[in-house]
Protein backbone atom coordinates (compact mmCIF):
# COMPACT_ATOMS: atom_id res chain seq x y z
CA UNK A 1 0.00 0.00 0.00
CA UNK A 2 1.33 3.42 -0.99
CA UNK A 3 0.22 6.38 1.11
CA UNK A 4 0.08 9.95 -0.14
CA UNK A 5 1.06 12.47 2.53
CA UNK A 6 0.35 16.15 1.90
CA UNK A 7 2.89 18.40 3.61
CA UNK A 8 2.12 22.01 4.52
CA UNK A 9 4.88 24.24 5.90
CA UNK A 10 4.13 27.20 8.16
CA UNK A 11 6.59 29.90 9.19
CA UNK A 12 5.27 30.01 12.75
CA UNK A 13 2.48 28.48 14.80
CA UNK A 14 1.69 27.92 18.48
CA UNK A 15 1.82 24.15 18.03
CA UNK A 16 1.29 21.96 15.00
CA UNK A 17 -1.03 19.69 17.00
CA UNK A 18 -3.18 22.71 17.82
CA UNK A 19 -3.19 23.77 14.17
CA UNK A 20 -4.48 20.39 13.03
CA UNK A 21 -7.03 20.32 15.86
CA UNK A 22 -8.38 23.71 14.80
CA UNK A 23 -8.97 22.44 11.26
CA UNK A 24 -9.66 18.78 11.98
CA UNK A 25 -12.89 18.67 9.98
CA UNK A 26 -11.41 20.54 7.04
CA UNK A 27 -8.19 18.72 6.23
CA UNK A 28 -7.57 15.37 4.58
CA UNK A 29 -6.33 12.16 6.07
CA UNK A 30 -2.49 11.92 6.05
CA UNK A 31 -2.11 15.71 6.08
CA UNK A 32 1.14 16.94 7.61
CA UNK A 33 1.62 20.37 9.17
CA UNK A 34 5.18 21.45 9.91
CA UNK A 35 6.42 24.76 11.31
CA UNK A 36 9.75 26.54 11.03
CA UNK A 37 9.03 27.92 14.49
CA UNK A 38 6.68 26.49 17.11
CA UNK A 39 6.32 28.90 20.03
CA UNK A 40 3.99 26.90 22.29
CA UNK A 41 4.87 23.31 21.56
CA UNK A 42 3.53 20.68 23.91
CA UNK A 43 5.00 17.38 25.03
CA UNK A 44 3.94 14.45 27.14
CA UNK A 45 2.91 15.09 30.77
CA UNK A 46 2.13 18.74 30.04
CA UNK A 47 5.75 19.62 29.31
CA UNK A 48 6.64 22.38 26.86
CA UNK A 49 8.72 21.61 23.78
CA UNK A 50 11.22 24.40 23.07
CA UNK A 51 13.11 24.60 19.78
CA UNK A 52 15.53 26.88 17.98
CA UNK A 53 13.59 28.42 15.05
CA UNK A 54 14.39 26.79 11.72
CA UNK A 55 16.88 24.29 13.11
CA UNK A 56 14.63 21.37 13.94
CA UNK A 57 11.62 19.41 12.79
CA UNK A 58 8.33 20.19 14.56
CA UNK A 59 5.36 18.69 12.78
CA UNK A 60 2.11 16.79 13.15
CA UNK A 61 0.53 14.09 11.04
CA UNK A 62 -3.21 13.48 10.90
CA UNK A 63 -4.24 9.83 10.76
CA UNK A 64 -7.78 8.62 10.35
CA UNK A 65 -7.51 4.88 10.98
CA UNK A 66 -9.82 2.81 8.82
CA UNK A 67 -9.69 5.31 5.94
CA UNK A 68 -7.61 5.53 2.76
CA UNK A 69 -5.95 2.20 3.42
CA UNK A 70 -4.83 3.05 6.96
CA UNK A 71 -5.68 0.03 9.14
CA UNK A 72 -8.46 0.58 11.65
CA UNK A 73 -7.48 0.67 15.33
CA UNK A 74 -9.66 -0.21 18.30
CA UNK A 75 -9.67 2.20 21.23
CA UNK A 76 -8.22 -0.59 23.39
CA UNK A 77 -5.32 -0.92 20.95
CA UNK A 78 -4.49 2.77 20.50
CA UNK A 79 -0.96 2.33 21.88
CA UNK A 80 -0.15 0.63 18.58
CA UNK A 81 -0.20 4.08 16.99
CA UNK A 82 2.57 5.22 19.34
CA UNK A 83 4.53 2.07 18.57
CA UNK A 84 4.33 2.52 14.80
CA UNK A 85 5.28 6.19 15.05
CA UNK A 86 8.28 5.68 17.31
CA UNK A 87 9.56 2.82 15.15
CA UNK A 88 9.32 5.08 12.09
CA UNK A 89 11.42 7.75 13.83
CA UNK A 90 13.94 5.07 14.82
CA UNK A 91 14.10 4.04 11.15
CA UNK A 92 14.72 7.63 10.07
CA UNK A 93 17.56 8.13 12.55
CA UNK A 94 19.06 4.74 11.78
CA UNK A 95 19.14 5.58 8.08
CA UNK A 96 21.49 8.45 8.98
CA UNK A 97 23.77 6.32 11.15
CA UNK A 98 22.25 7.27 14.50
CA UNK A 99 21.72 4.38 16.90
CA UNK A 100 18.71 5.40 18.98
CA UNK A 101 16.33 3.70 21.38
CA UNK A 102 12.64 4.18 22.23
CA UNK A 103 12.13 5.42 25.77
CA UNK A 104 8.64 4.31 26.75
CA UNK A 105 6.14 5.47 25.87
CA UNK A 106 7.31 7.56 22.91
CA UNK A 107 10.50 9.54 23.43
CA UNK A 108 13.60 8.72 21.40
CA UNK A 109 16.98 8.61 23.13
CA UNK A 110 20.55 8.23 21.96
CA UNK A 111 22.48 6.91 24.91
CA UNK A 112 21.00 8.87 27.82
CA UNK A 113 20.18 11.93 25.73
CA UNK A 114 16.82 12.87 24.21
CA UNK A 115 16.67 13.53 20.49
CA UNK A 116 12.92 13.32 19.86
CA UNK A 117 9.69 13.77 21.78
CA UNK A 118 6.09 13.17 20.79
CA UNK A 119 2.57 14.06 21.77
CA UNK A 120 0.03 11.71 20.23
CA UNK A 121 -3.59 12.76 20.69
CA UNK A 122 -6.34 10.33 19.79
CA UNK A 123 -10.04 11.00 19.31
CA UNK A 124 -12.32 8.04 19.86
CA UNK A 125 -15.39 7.14 17.88
CA UNK A 126 -17.15 4.58 20.02
CA UNK A 127 -14.91 1.53 20.34
CA UNK A 128 -12.58 2.73 17.58
CA UNK A 129 -9.95 5.42 17.12
CA UNK A 130 -11.55 8.04 14.90
CA UNK A 131 -8.51 10.24 14.40
CA UNK A 132 -4.98 10.52 15.69
CA UNK A 133 -2.70 13.56 15.64
CA UNK A 134 0.95 12.52 15.72
CA UNK A 135 2.89 15.48 17.11
CA UNK A 136 6.63 14.96 16.65
CA UNK A 137 9.64 17.09 17.50
CA UNK A 138 13.08 15.97 16.30
CA UNK A 139 16.25 17.86 17.21
CA UNK A 140 18.00 18.17 13.87
CA UNK A 141 20.54 20.99 13.47
CA UNK A 142 20.42 22.66 16.89
CA UNK A 143 23.62 22.36 18.92
CA UNK A 144 23.04 24.75 21.81
CA UNK A 145 20.09 24.09 24.09
CA UNK A 146 18.23 25.74 26.94
CA UNK A 147 20.26 24.91 30.08
CA UNK A 148 16.99 23.99 31.80
CA UNK A 149 16.71 20.97 29.51
CA UNK A 150 18.31 18.00 31.22
CA UNK A 151 19.75 15.86 28.46
CA UNK A 152 19.15 17.00 24.86
CA UNK A 153 21.07 16.09 21.72
CA UNK A 154 20.52 16.44 17.98
CA UNK A 155 21.27 14.74 14.69
CA UNK A 156 23.85 17.38 13.86
CA UNK A 157 25.52 17.21 17.26
CA UNK A 158 25.88 13.46 16.88
CA UNK A 159 27.05 13.32 13.27
CA UNK A 160 28.66 16.69 12.58
CA UNK A 161 26.43 17.07 9.53
CA UNK A 162 23.81 19.70 8.71
CA UNK A 163 20.51 18.29 7.46
CA UNK A 164 17.69 19.56 5.27
CA UNK A 165 14.57 19.59 7.45
CA UNK A 166 12.38 19.53 4.32
CA UNK A 167 14.16 16.45 3.04
CA UNK A 168 14.01 14.69 6.41
CA UNK A 169 10.27 15.28 6.68
CA UNK A 170 9.63 13.80 3.24
CA UNK A 171 11.83 10.86 4.17
CA UNK A 172 9.96 10.32 7.42
CA UNK A 173 6.56 10.33 5.70
CA UNK A 174 7.76 7.63 3.33
CA UNK A 175 9.02 5.52 6.22
CA UNK A 176 5.82 5.99 8.22
CA UNK A 177 3.84 4.85 5.19
CA UNK A 178 5.92 1.68 5.08
CA UNK A 179 5.35 1.02 8.77
CA UNK A 180 1.59 1.73 8.98
CA UNK A 181 0.62 -1.81 7.88
CA UNK A 182 2.14 -3.07 11.16
CA UNK A 183 -1.02 -1.77 12.86
CA UNK A 184 -2.65 -4.97 11.58
CA UNK A 185 0.13 -7.21 12.93
CA UNK A 186 0.31 -6.66 16.71
CA UNK A 187 2.78 -9.45 17.50
CA UNK A 188 5.34 -8.26 14.95
CA UNK A 189 4.72 -4.64 15.98
CA UNK A 190 5.24 -5.35 19.67
CA UNK A 191 8.33 -7.50 19.03
CA UNK A 192 9.92 -4.70 17.01
CA UNK A 193 9.04 -2.05 19.58
CA UNK A 194 10.44 -4.09 22.48
CA UNK A 195 13.64 -4.85 20.56
CA UNK A 196 14.25 -1.12 20.21
CA UNK A 197 13.35 -0.10 23.76
CA UNK A 198 15.66 2.00 25.90
CA UNK A 199 16.97 -0.01 28.90
CA UNK A 200 15.17 -3.17 27.80
CA UNK A 201 16.37 -6.10 29.94
CA UNK A 202 18.81 -3.91 31.93
CA UNK A 203 18.66 -3.26 35.68
CA UNK A 204 18.22 0.43 36.56
CA UNK A 205 16.61 2.59 39.23
CA UNK A 206 13.07 3.92 38.84
CA UNK A 207 10.60 5.87 40.94
CA UNK A 208 7.11 4.52 41.51
CA UNK A 209 5.18 7.78 41.13
CA UNK A 210 2.17 6.48 43.05
CA UNK A 211 4.16 5.71 46.21
CA UNK A 212 7.33 7.75 45.74
CA UNK A 213 9.42 4.64 46.32
CA UNK A 214 12.70 4.20 44.44
CA UNK A 215 13.36 0.64 43.28
CA UNK A 216 15.65 -1.33 41.02
CA UNK A 217 14.15 -3.25 38.15
CA UNK A 218 14.42 -4.16 34.51
CA UNK A 219 12.02 -3.44 31.69
CA UNK A 220 10.70 -6.69 30.25
CA UNK A 221 8.15 -5.31 27.78
CA UNK A 222 4.79 -3.65 27.35
CA UNK A 223 1.38 -5.27 27.71
CA UNK A 224 -1.53 -5.13 25.27
CA UNK A 225 -2.73 -1.85 26.81
CA UNK A 226 0.64 -0.20 26.32
CA UNK A 227 1.58 -0.31 30.00
CA UNK A 228 5.25 -0.70 30.87
CA UNK A 229 6.10 -4.05 32.49
CA UNK A 230 9.00 -3.90 34.94
CA UNK A 231 10.46 -6.80 36.92
CA UNK A 232 11.99 -5.99 40.32
CA UNK A 233 14.95 -7.69 41.95
CA UNK A 234 12.65 -10.28 43.54
CA UNK A 235 11.39 -11.34 40.14
CA UNK A 236 8.01 -9.69 40.69
CA UNK A 237 6.44 -7.97 37.71
CA UNK A 238 4.45 -4.77 37.87
CA UNK A 239 2.62 -2.83 35.16
CA UNK A 240 2.81 0.95 34.99
CA UNK A 241 0.62 3.37 33.05
CA UNK A 242 1.51 6.90 31.92
CA UNK A 243 2.81 9.09 34.77
CA UNK A 244 3.02 6.10 37.11
CA UNK A 245 6.78 5.51 36.78
CA UNK A 246 9.77 7.82 36.39
CA UNK A 247 13.15 6.90 34.98
CA UNK A 248 16.17 7.86 37.08
CA UNK A 249 18.84 8.93 34.60
KELUMDREN-634515 format. One record per residue (C-alpha): x, y, z; residue number from 0; residue in three letters. Coordinates in steps of 0.001 Angstrom, whole numbers, plus 500000, padded with zeros to 6 digits. Example, Ala and Ser with C-alpha at 12.3 -4.5 7.8 and 13.67 -1.06 7.14 Angstrom:
# residues 2
[[512300 495500 507800] 0 ala]
[[513670 498940 507140] 1 ser]
END
This chain:
# residues 249
[[500000 500000 500000] 0 unk]
[[501333 503424 499009] 1 unk]
[[500218 506375 501105] 2 unk]
[[500083 509954 499858] 3 unk]
[[501065 512470 502528] 4 unk]
[[500348 516149 501895] 5 unk]
[[502894 518398 503611] 6 unk]
[[502122 522009 504516] 7 unk]
[[504881 524240 505898] 8 unk]
[[504130 527198 508156] 9 unk]
[[506592 529901 509188] 10 unk]
[[505270 530007 512750] 11 unk]
[[502477 528484 514805] 12 unk]
[[501691 527921 518482] 13 unk]
[[501821 524150 518028] 14 unk]
[[501293 521960 515000] 15 unk]
[[498974 519688 517003] 16 unk]
[[496824 522711 517822] 17 unk]
[[496815 523766 514174] 18 unk]
[[495516 520395 513029] 19 unk]
[[492974 520320 515863] 20 unk]
[[491619 523714 514803] 21 unk]
[[491027 522439 511265] 22 unk]
[[490336 518782 511979] 23 unk]
[[487105 518671 509980] 24 unk]
[[488589 520543 507040] 25 unk]
[[491807 518717 506228] 26 unk]
[[492434 515371 504577] 27 unk]
[[493674 512157 506066] 28 unk]
[[497506 511924 506053] 29 unk]
[[497887 515706 506082] 30 unk]
[[501139 516940 507612] 31 unk]
[[501616 520369 509168] 32 unk]
[[505182 521455 509907] 33 unk]
[[506419 524759 511314] 34 unk]
[[509752 526544 511030] 35 unk]
[[509032 527922 514493] 36 unk]
[[506680 526491 517107] 37 unk]
[[506322 528898 520033] 38 unk]
[[503993 526903 522290] 39 unk]
[[504866 523307 521565] 40 unk]
[[503533 520678 523913] 41 unk]
[[505004 517380 525027] 42 unk]
[[503936 514451 527138] 43 unk]
[[502908 515086 530769] 44 unk]
[[502126 518744 530035] 45 unk]
[[505752 519616 529313] 46 unk]
[[506638 522378 526859] 47 unk]
[[508720 521611 523778] 48 unk]
[[511221 524396 523069] 49 unk]
[[513112 524599 519778] 50 unk]
[[515527 526877 517982] 51 unk]
[[513585 528423 515049] 52 unk]
[[514393 526791 511723] 53 unk]
[[516879 524287 513109] 54 unk]
[[514628 521367 513939] 55 unk]
[[511615 519410 512785] 56 unk]
[[508333 520186 514559] 57 unk]
[[505364 518685 512784] 58 unk]
[[502115 516790 513151] 59 unk]
[[500527 514089 511038] 60 unk]
[[496786 513480 510898] 61 unk]
[[495760 509830 510760] 62 unk]
[[492216 508622 510353] 63 unk]
[[492490 504876 510976] 64 unk]
[[490176 502808 508819] 65 unk]
[[490309 505314 505939] 66 unk]
[[492395 505531 502760] 67 unk]
[[494050 502205 503424] 68 unk]
[[495173 503052 506960] 69 unk]
[[494321 500029 509138] 70 unk]
[[491541 500583 511650] 71 unk]
[[492519 500674 515326] 72 unk]
[[490345 499792 518298] 73 unk]
[[490326 502195 521231] 74 unk]
[[491785 499412 523390] 75 unk]
[[494680 499084 520946] 76 unk]
[[495514 502770 520498] 77 unk]
[[499039 502332 521885] 78 unk]
[[499850 500633 518584] 79 unk]
[[499800 504079 516987] 80 unk]
[[502566 505224 519343] 81 unk]
[[504528 502073 518572] 82 unk]
[[504332 502518 514797] 83 unk]
[[505279 506194 515045] 84 unk]
[[508283 505678 517307] 85 unk]
[[509556 502820 515153] 86 unk]
[[509318 505077 512088] 87 unk]
[[511418 507748 513832] 88 unk]
[[513936 505068 514820] 89 unk]
[[514097 504036 511147] 90 unk]
[[514724 507633 510075] 91 unk]
[[517561 508129 512550] 92 unk]
[[519058 504739 511783] 93 unk]
[[519137 505581 508076] 94 unk]
[[521486 508446 508984] 95 unk]
[[523766 506322 511146] 96 unk]
[[522252 507272 514502] 97 unk]
[[521722 504376 516901] 98 unk]
[[518713 505395 518977] 99 unk]
[[516326 503703 521381] 100 unk]
[[512640 504178 522229] 101 unk]
[[512127 505418 525772] 102 unk]
[[508639 504306 526752] 103 unk]
[[506141 505474 525873] 104 unk]
[[507309 507558 522907] 105 unk]
[[510498 509536 523434] 106 unk]
[[513596 508716 521400] 107 unk]
[[516979 508611 523126] 108 unk]
[[520552 508234 521961] 109 unk]
[[522483 506913 524915] 110 unk]
[[520999 508867 527817] 111 unk]
[[520180 511934 525726] 112 unk]
[[516821 512867 524214] 113 unk]
[[516668 513532 520491] 114 unk]
[[512917 513324 519860] 115 unk]
[[509691 513773 521785] 116 unk]
[[506091 513166 520791] 117 unk]
[[502573 514060 521774] 118 unk]
[[500034 511710 520232] 119 unk]
[[496415 512758 520691] 120 unk]
[[493656 510332 519794] 121 unk]
[[489960 511005 519311] 122 unk]
[[487679 508039 519860] 123 unk]
[[484605 507144 517876] 124 unk]
[[482853 504581 520024] 125 unk]
[[485087 501534 520341] 126 unk]
[[487418 502727 517578] 127 unk]
[[490050 505425 517124] 128 unk]
[[488446 508039 514899] 129 unk]
[[491491 510243 514403] 130 unk]
[[495018 510523 515692] 131 unk]
[[497298 513565 515638] 132 unk]
[[500947 512524 515718] 133 unk]
[[502888 515478 517111] 134 unk]
[[506628 514964 516652] 135 unk]
[[509640 517095 517497] 136 unk]
[[513082 515968 516300] 137 unk]
[[516245 517855 517214] 138 unk]
[[517997 518170 513868] 139 unk]
[[520536 520988 513472] 140 unk]
[[520421 522656 516891] 141 unk]
[[523624 522358 518922] 142 unk]
[[523037 524752 521807] 143 unk]
[[520090 524094 524094] 144 unk]
[[518234 525740 526939] 145 unk]
[[520260 524911 530084] 146 unk]
[[516994 523987 531804] 147 unk]
[[516710 520968 529507] 148 unk]
[[518307 517997 531218] 149 unk]
[[519753 515860 528459] 150 unk]
[[519151 516999 524858] 151 unk]
[[521066 516086 521725] 152 unk]
[[520520 516438 517980] 153 unk]
[[521267 514740 514685] 154 unk]
[[523850 517376 513856] 155 unk]
[[525516 517214 517264] 156 unk]
[[525877 513459 516880] 157 unk]
[[527053 513319 513273] 158 unk]
[[528657 516693 512582] 159 unk]
[[526428 517070 509525] 160 unk]
[[523809 519703 508706] 161 unk]
[[520507 518289 507463] 162 unk]
[[517689 519560 505275] 163 unk]
[[514573 519588 507445] 164 unk]
[[512383 519531 504323] 165 unk]
[[514157 516452 503037] 166 unk]
[[514012 514694 506406] 167 unk]
[[510270 515279 506677] 168 unk]
[[509629 513803 503239] 169 unk]
[[511834 510855 504171] 170 unk]
[[509964 510318 507422] 171 unk]
[[506563 510329 505697] 172 unk]
[[507762 507633 503325] 173 unk]
[[509018 505525 506222] 174 unk]
[[505815 505994 508222] 175 unk]
[[503836 504845 505192] 176 unk]
[[505924 501679 505076] 177 unk]
[[505350 501023 508773] 178 unk]
[[501589 501730 508977] 179 unk]
[[500623 498190 507875] 180 unk]
[[502136 496933 511157] 181 unk]
[[498976 498228 512855] 182 unk]
[[497355 495030 511578] 183 unk]
[[500131 492785 512931] 184 unk]
[[500315 493341 516707] 185 unk]
[[502783 490546 517497] 186 unk]
[[505344 491744 514954] 187 unk]
[[504717 495355 515985] 188 unk]
[[505244 494649 519671] 189 unk]
[[508326 492505 519031] 190 unk]
[[509920 495304 517005] 191 unk]
[[509036 497951 519583] 192 unk]
[[510438 495913 522477] 193 unk]
[[513636 495150 520565] 194 unk]
[[514247 498883 520205] 195 unk]
[[513348 499896 523759] 196 unk]
[[515663 502004 525901] 197 unk]
[[516965 499989 528898] 198 unk]
[[515165 496829 527803] 199 unk]
[[516374 493904 529938] 200 unk]
[[518806 496086 531935] 201 unk]
[[518664 496741 535684] 202 unk]
[[518224 500426 536564] 203 unk]
[[516611 502586 539229] 204 unk]
[[513071 503923 538843] 205 unk]
[[510602 505870 540944] 206 unk]
[[507108 504515 541512] 207 unk]
[[505185 507779 541129] 208 unk]
[[502169 506480 543046] 209 unk]
[[504161 505711 546206] 210 unk]
[[507331 507747 545736] 211 unk]
[[509424 504636 546316] 212 unk]
[[512701 504201 544437] 213 unk]
[[513358 500645 543280] 214 unk]
[[515654 498668 541017] 215 unk]
[[514152 496751 538151] 216 unk]
[[514421 495837 534515] 217 unk]
[[512018 496559 531688] 218 unk]
[[510699 493307 530255] 219 unk]
[[508154 494686 527779] 220 unk]
[[504793 496352 527346] 221 unk]
[[501383 494735 527708] 222 unk]
[[498475 494871 525268] 223 unk]
[[497269 498155 526808] 224 unk]
[[500637 499801 526317] 225 unk]
[[501582 499694 530002] 226 unk]
[[505253 499300 530873] 227 unk]
[[506096 495954 532494] 228 unk]
[[508996 496105 534944] 229 unk]
[[510459 493200 536923] 230 unk]
[[511987 494012 540316] 231 unk]
[[514952 492314 541947] 232 unk]
[[512654 489722 543542] 233 unk]
[[511389 488662 540143] 234 unk]
[[508005 490313 540694] 235 unk]
[[506442 492026 537707] 236 unk]
[[504447 495233 537874] 237 unk]
[[502624 497168 535165] 238 unk]
[[502811 500952 534985] 239 unk]
[[500621 503374 533053] 240 unk]
[[501507 506902 531922] 241 unk]
[[502809 509088 534767] 242 unk]
[[503020 506103 537109] 243 unk]
[[506777 505510 536783] 244 unk]
[[509766 507820 536392] 245 unk]
[[513152 506900 534983] 246 unk]
[[516170 507863 537084] 247 unk]
[[518844 508928 534597] 248 unk]
END
